[in-house]
Amino acid sequence: MYHVMEETSPKKIWDKLASQFMSKTVTQKLYLKQKLFGLKMHEGSDLAEHINVFNQLVADLMKVDVKINDEDRAIILLCSLPRSYEHLVTTLTYGKEDIKVEDIVAALLAHDQRRKNNATKESFGDAYLVKGDRSVEDKRGNKKKGPRCYKCKSWGHVNRDCPELKKDGGSISVVIANKKKYDSDSDGDILTVSSEESL
């Protein structure tokens, strides 16, 4: 007995594989739509990663013959963003008759990049302030290191560590000083309150 082998073309093989592994059943469509419509970005999550997940779900739906028009995709993406994006969403949609997902994605990514750049600048500025040179020059041009005590006017300690307070046997001192006298880089009055108890 002879078996006649059926000629198989690459298209027939692909169609068979597609029917087995890329099911186009209502169950599969429902599952993918639920994932897309229920997609929510958590506060503080990475926006680019969220957009990638969104695009993958849209691509998976297209594979099972579910087409979502461009405006609906843009609206679904905007609805999936957290509260911190509400102002931006309003700005992107206000007064518009139609929106394109491509424009929305570009605007979102540009906004996210600006926010990251601002955060980097702020943290760099804070680090600079912490690590900066806190020395102050006196009238003769000599550099004085550390903070200045407003009790004895010496450098290198603050009121609570002042040796003069320890001589007095402990006291409470309130000093209002014009900072211009002591620090040429800043202005305004400061209030210093310190207390020290004798042992």
C-alpha positions as CSV (number, residue, x, y, z in Angstrom):
1,M,0.0,0.0,0.0
2,Y,1.4,3.3,-1.0
3,H,0.9,6.6,0.9
4,V,0.7,9.6,-1.4
5,M,2.5,12.5,0.3
6,E,0.6,15.7,0.1
7,E,2.7,18.6,-1.2
8,T,3.1,21.2,1.6
9,S,4.0,24.8,0.8
10,P,5.4,27.2,3.4
11,K,2.1,29.0,3.4
12,K,0.2,25.9,4.4
13,I,2.7,25.1,7.2
14,W,2.4,28.7,8.5
15,D,-1.4,28.6,8.4
16,K,-1.4,25.3,10.3
17,L,1.0,26.7,12.9
18,A,-1.0,29.9,13.2
19,S,-4.2,28.0,13.7
20,Q,-2.6,26.0,16.5
21,F,-0.6,28.7,18.3
22,M,-2.3,32.0,17.4
23,S,-5.8,31.2,18.3
24,K,-8.3,33.8,17.0
25,T,-11.1,32.6,19.3
26,V,-13.4,34.9,21.1
27,T,-11.7,33.8,24.4
28,Q,-8.3,35.0,23.2
29,K,-9.7,38.3,21.9
30,L,-11.5,38.8,25.2
31,Y,-8.4,38.1,27.2
32,L,-6.2,40.5,25.2
33,K,-8.9,43.3,25.2
34,Q,-9.2,42.9,29.0
35,K,-5.5,43.3,29.4
36,L,-5.4,46.4,27.1
37,F,-8.4,48.1,28.6
38,G,-7.4,47.3,32.2
39,L,-3.8,48.4,31.6
40,K,-2.8,50.9,34.3
41,M,0.6,52.5,34.9
42,H,1.6,52.7,38.6
43,E,2.8,56.0,40.0
44,G,6.6,56.2,39.6
45,S,6.8,53.4,37.0
46,D,8.9,53.7,33.9
47,L,6.9,55.4,31.1
48,A,8.8,53.9,28.2
49,E,8.3,50.4,29.6
50,H,4.6,51.1,30.0
51,I,4.3,52.3,26.4
52,N,6.2,49.1,25.2
53,V,3.6,46.9,27.1
54,F,0.8,48.9,25.6
55,N,2.2,48.5,22.0
56,Q,2.7,44.8,22.5
57,L,-0.9,44.3,23.5
58,V,-2.1,46.3,20.5
59,A,0.2,44.2,18.2
60,D,-1.2,40.9,19.8
61,L,-4.7,42.1,19.2
62,M,-3.9,42.8,15.5
63,K,-2.6,39.2,15.2
64,V,-6.1,38.0,16.1
65,D,-7.8,40.3,13.7
66,V,-8.8,43.0,16.2
67,K,-8.1,46.4,14.9
68,I,-8.3,49.5,17.1
69,N,-8.3,52.8,15.3
70,D,-5.6,55.3,16.0
71,E,-7.7,57.8,18.1
72,D,-9.0,55.0,20.3
73,R,-5.5,53.7,20.9
74,A,-4.4,57.2,21.9
75,I,-7.3,57.6,24.3
76,I,-6.7,54.1,25.9
77,L,-3.1,55.1,26.4
78,L,-4.0,58.4,28.0
79,C,-6.5,56.7,30.3
80,S,-3.9,54.2,31.4
81,L,-1.6,56.9,32.9
82,P,-1.5,57.7,36.6
83,R,-2.9,60.8,38.4
84,S,0.4,62.7,38.1
85,Y,-0.1,62.9,34.3
86,E,-3.7,64.5,34.6
87,H,-2.5,68.0,33.8
88,L,-0.5,66.8,30.8
89,V,-3.4,64.7,29.5
90,T,-5.6,67.8,29.7
91,T,-3.0,69.9,27.8
92,L,-2.6,67.2,25.1
93,T,-6.4,66.9,24.5
94,Y,-7.8,70.3,25.2
95,G,-9.7,71.8,22.2
96,K,-8.6,69.0,19.8
97,E,-11.0,67.3,17.5
98,D,-8.7,64.3,16.9
99,I,-5.5,63.0,18.3
100,K,-2.9,60.6,17.0
101,V,-1.2,57.9,19.1
102,E,2.2,58.8,17.5
103,D,1.9,62.4,18.7
104,I,0.7,61.4,22.1
105,V,3.6,59.0,22.6
106,A,6.2,61.6,21.4
107,A,4.7,64.2,23.8
108,L,4.7,61.8,26.7
109,L,8.3,60.7,26.2
110,A,9.5,64.3,25.8
111,H,7.7,65.2,29.0
112,D,9.2,62.2,30.9
113,Q,12.7,63.1,29.6
114,R,12.3,66.7,30.8
115,R,11.2,65.5,34.2
116,K,14.2,63.1,34.5
117,N,16.6,65.9,33.5
118,N,15.1,68.3,36.1
119,A,15.4,65.6,38.8
120,T,19.1,65.0,37.8
121,K,19.8,68.8,38.0
122,E,18.1,69.1,41.4
123,S,20.1,66.2,42.9
124,F,23.3,67.5,41.4
125,G,22.6,70.9,42.9
126,D,21.9,69.3,46.3
127,A,25.1,67.4,46.1
128,Y,27.0,70.5,45.2
129,L,25.5,72.4,48.2
130,V,26.5,69.5,50.6
131,K,30.0,69.1,49.3
132,G,30.7,72.8,48.6
133,D,33.4,74.8,50.4
134,R,31.9,76.3,53.5
135,S,34.9,78.4,54.4
136,V,34.5,82.2,54.8
137,E,37.2,84.8,54.5
138,D,37.7,87.3,57.3
139,K,38.6,91.0,56.7
140,R,42.3,90.1,56.3
141,G,41.6,87.5,53.6
142,N,42.3,84.5,55.9
143,K,40.0,81.5,55.4
144,K,38.0,80.3,58.4
145,K,36.7,76.8,58.3
146,G,33.4,75.5,59.7
147,P,30.5,77.3,61.3
148,R,30.7,80.5,63.3
149,C,29.5,80.7,66.9
150,Y,27.3,83.7,67.6
151,K,28.1,83.7,71.3
152,C,31.9,84.2,71.2
153,K,32.2,85.0,67.4
154,S,34.8,82.2,67.0
155,W,35.0,79.8,64.0
156,G,34.8,76.0,64.1
157,H,31.9,75.5,66.5
158,V,28.3,76.5,67.1
159,N,26.7,78.0,70.2
160,R,25.8,74.7,71.9
161,D,29.5,73.7,71.9
162,C,30.8,77.1,72.9
163,P,33.5,77.0,75.6
164,E,32.2,80.3,77.0
165,L,28.8,78.7,77.7
166,K,30.6,76.0,79.7
167,K,32.4,78.7,81.7
168,D,29.1,80.4,82.6
169,G,27.8,77.1,84.1
170,G,25.1,76.7,81.5
171,S,22.6,79.2,80.1
172,I,20.1,79.8,77.5
173,S,21.1,82.3,74.8
174,V,19.0,83.8,72.1
175,V,20.9,85.7,69.5
176,I,19.4,87.6,66.6
177,A,22.2,88.6,64.2
178,N,22.2,90.2,60.9
179,K,23.9,87.6,58.7
180,K,25.4,90.3,56.4
181,K,28.0,90.9,59.1
182,Y,29.3,87.4,59.1
183,D,28.6,85.9,55.7
184,S,28.8,88.1,52.5
185,D,27.0,85.4,50.4
186,S,23.7,85.6,52.2
187,D,21.3,88.2,53.6
188,G,18.5,88.4,56.2
189,D,18.2,87.9,59.9
190,I,18.6,84.5,61.6
191,L,17.5,83.4,65.0
192,T,19.7,81.1,67.0
193,V,18.5,79.5,70.2
194,S,20.7,77.2,72.2
195,S,20.6,75.8,75.7
196,E,23.3,74.1,77.7
197,E,23.0,72.7,81.2
198,S,25.9,72.4,83.5
199,L,26.8,69.0,84.7
